[in-house]
Amino acid sequence: MKILVPIKRVIDYKTPARIKADRSGVDEVNVKMSMNPFDEIALEEALRIKEKGIAQEVIAVTIGQEVCQETLRSALAMGADRAILIKTDAEIQPLATASLLKQVVLEECPRMVILGKQAIDSDNNQVGQMLAGLLQWPQATFASLISFHDDKVSVTREIDGGLETLLVSLPCVVTTDLRLNEPRYISLPNIVKAKTKPLLVKEASSFSVDLAPRIRLISVAMPEKKRAQIRVESVADLVNRLKNESRVLS
């Protein structure tokens, strides 16, 4: 069984974001980039499935510019067997991403696609669901536990009321949540070994997919700072402050 793991290159989650002067987006100049944390969890889970003998090959794929090869090399260093870069300089939005991934799935014929539930740069939470819809495959989102039962997969996910377990047939699309696992540390020998693993580069134009954007970004701004909190000494003080605050606001 093959497992395909789409990953995305994003600004490192530890790096403070800077807004461009014209508010057209986030400034990525001289900023540390890394693999999307949710995709890193998805890759870790795929590797664990392979280590259990359930899968034989893990393929990492990403869409973007030539520099995205760095992120794919990180995936290969983690343990992926090979990688695919769908090269394009165009802005790729969720539907175009899902459409390109569909073409990769049709070529590679994996039995399972595992990807992060969302990318931390856009927080769209759309690609996994769109890919499942385009492929007409069953899907299970926000996985916190994945188990295999012959040709079926059970996925436990956290919901408001507790835990929900879904049973889906293979092939399927699964998106991962934070509590699924803890990604492994990449050792220096594996980084060196990753340089010799196959990395295929394909032009996005070769897939005949419409990459035209469907979403128009109007402006980007930093969120407003939260108001300072006040410690009250008693319930009476709290009630008094609430009454005064209400009068001021009204």
Secondary structure, 3 states (H helix, E strand, C coil): CEEEEECCEEECCCCCCCECCCCCCECCCCCCEEECHHHHHHHHHHHHHHHCCCCCEEEEEEEECHHHHHHHHHHHHHCCCEEEEEECCCCCCHHHHHHHHHHHHHHHCCCEEEEECCCCCCCCCCHHHHHHHHHCCCEEEEEEEEEEECCEEEEEEEECCEEEEEEEECCEEEEECHHHCCCCCCCHHHHHHHCCCCEEEEEHHHHCCCCCCCCCCCCCCCCCCCCCCCCCCCHHHHHHHHHHHHHHHC
